[in-house]
Amino acid sequence: MKLPARLVLALLCLVALSPLKAQNINPDLLTKKWKAHWIFLPNEPDKTYGVYHFRKSFDLPTKPAKFVVHVSADNRYKLYVNGKLVSLGPARGDTYYWNYETVDIAPYLEAGKNTIASLVWNDGEDRPEAQITEWTAFILQGDTEKEDIINTDKTWRGIRDNAFKPLTGVGYPTYYVAGPGEMVDMHQMVKDWQSAGFNDNAWLPAKELDRGQPKGMTDAFGWMLVPSSIPQMEMTNQRINTLRYAKGFTAPTGFPATQTAVTIPANTTASMLLDQTFLTNAYLTLNLSGGDKAGISFTYCESPMANTRGMVKPNRNEVDGYKFAGRKDSIIADGSAGQVFTTMAFRTYKYILVNITTHEQPLTINDIYGTFTGFPFKRQAKLEVADPEMQQILDIGWRTARLCAVETYFDCPYYEQLQYIGDGRIQAMVSYYNAGDDRLARNAINLIDHSRIAEGVTLSRHPSFSPQIISTFSLWYVGMLHDYWMYRNDPKFVKDKLEGVRQVLAFFSKYQQADGSLKKTPYWTFVDWVSTQGWDFGQSPKDKDGNSSVLDMQLLWAYQQAAEMESKLGMPAFATMYNAKASQLKTAIQKKYWDAGRGLYADNKDKNTWSQHANSLAILSGVAQGANVPAIAKRLQNDTTIVSSTIYFKYYVHQAMVKGGLGNNYVKWLDIWRNNIKTGLTTWAEISDLEHNRSDCHAWGASPNIEFFRTVLGVDSYAPGFSKVKVEPHLGSLQNAAGEVPHPNGMVKVNYRKTGAKWAMDVELPMRTDGVFIWKGKSYYLKGGKNSLGI
């Protein structure tokens, strides 16, 4: 079917957007009140759910070579220039650091009449938990006087789109805070509002609110504006691969993988199950014609369910006889040709259940497809091994990491979209090793640093409208900053964060006893989603006095990491104090929790429970010494009587076993990941119980995307800023392995080949970078450039 020109334009709008590089910002806009006003509409409620359109037309004598604007909104916006989508945002933050995007719209402008338009929406009480808000508003500021013609003020016009209502929840009891779906009546929809030829005479002049104010202004309140530090998100057209079934109509061959029209007869109840074949984040677009008063609903699902109340899930590829429940969008068609529906926010799905009810007029679906979105990471790391399973695990991990990385790191894209520190630390390392990109990690560290409360501890997640404190995550924040210091060459950034580290450690010092160990640390002391042998809602077992070896060891490790950073970047007095506290705490831990008879560290002073968590931290924090280290590592690997960690904490358990000399067994430790694959998952699940699992996508499980490079290929930082490289491969049964790892100065390339009993080891380091190669306890110097060793 040939589509109308305006429909083709609508199809192209989303895919036309590409990541735009940040522009140099007029310095006056960073220090002085903006000329542009925040705008809204008169007589509209400013804090409740609503969808609005704003636009302004203006003339230009010639097509400009450069035309830079700065744009933001509360809650969200999509910005169009002459009908083309050019920016989405703002990147999530908080009111003290409210982001605006900078866009050069010159490529979209023409000589003569131009129109700039924005979709602005507020999800009201149903907003995502990660969405901090004041009230509905929009602002756009030109960079210089040349662009002031488009500054938001009362010359802009706007209208509320009454076609939209929120659809809340996912249809079963769970913690869901990722925002509402949309109920859209096409009869009421404002159409073509972003096009240059649209007549907006019936729209109202905008109401001017306060002028835009950059952070730091004397009278700044509400939104304290800062330039976004991250780029525009990737937007890539993504066809839906498979139709699993169709009921009530006959689907043509190739639908929906290829654009093919489908007609649902009049007075028909129909349904179809679409299968992307892998989990994705995408804006769904539906193009339809006819079908007046027809109802179309979309239910977005990570997986089928055998029981929604208990969230019991089968193999993720099995659909027959199972239920499909989840976040929904619904549309009422208006009977016209060329109707277009695109979700305002992205949806997460592997499956989409589409239910359709037509009335007196048949409905034609001209096309249905997605537009993938996510942080524009580019995969640079490479792994070349003969084992296809390793590449499969790497690919699934990368998909998981990408779906959990949009404007912030997410714990999961479907249910929460919240940036937790425990997750974020691992996600940042995945970003360094796979993409060599630290932009989202810096953004995460900044946001976490901003979240600190008066007591000194950080929030567990930020941005988050409701404050939540997991005090142990503040200690992982210290580790996350230390990771950044070791793997990225940015010492000033780290130095600026040391005051926050001091405040975190000062908070914990209040709860240290005379011997240095913690007692009754407040807030949620989450460690891992374990629920056996004294574990309580993810918290490790404590004795009656509130003692916990896991908490003490985590604090010890944080003191050690803080001391290292202070000694190089900060104040030596703090380094001295932290080292003294670490020494005292190490003695207390050894005395309270070590059981020589079992050869393990107990979870608490009563010595009645034992875990991988406590004993891996004993190795990583240096409490375990000498011959105890390899002995404990073997117990971590082989002892089934101690509490095992879930997929998340395996990140630390595996590091401990490598430190204990077992790195050649790394590939043998991946049964949790193999079980995910056997269960049909295309991303890593939140916990190890795959049948009763809530989230099918948690990037805290993507640690093999670190360890295949750090442990198997052996490429690791050997000094702050990755200024020196350590290469210590653990090849196990592999006879040949090669790969590349991004480095701040370029790429580290390795190639290992075994012939008979001899190894040929080639290592190429970036120029101006040296390091060490370690093999069976012997060290070899590595220079910048190519190094070849025969061992």
Order of alpha helices (4+ residues) and beta strands (2+ residues): alpha-alpha-beta-beta-beta-beta-beta-beta-beta-beta-beta-beta-beta-beta-beta-beta-beta-beta-beta-beta-beta-beta-beta-beta-beta-beta-alpha-alpha-alpha-alpha-alpha-alpha-alpha-alpha-beta-beta-alpha-alpha-alpha-alpha-alpha-beta-beta-beta-beta-beta-beta-beta-beta
